[in-house]
Every structure is written in structure tokens, then in C-alpha cells.
């Protein structure tokens, strides 16, 4: 699956991934799971 996101959002995700020593896909997965459960 491919998902296109705005360039600025990608930059923020990339920075956060580096800061937390995680993969971007991990952060996206976590955020989507929270969203699907109705959280923010």
C-alpha cells in the first residue's frame, strides 16, 4: 500500500522517527491504531 502525505508532514515524521530511534512506519502504525480506536 502507498499513502501520499504532505511534504511537511513527512519531514515532521522523519524527524520524530530519528529522535525516537524508530521507523516512520512504526509511528504511522501507532497513530493509525489510536485513530481507529477513536482516540486522538
Beta strands, then each sheet from edge to edge (+ up, - down):
end
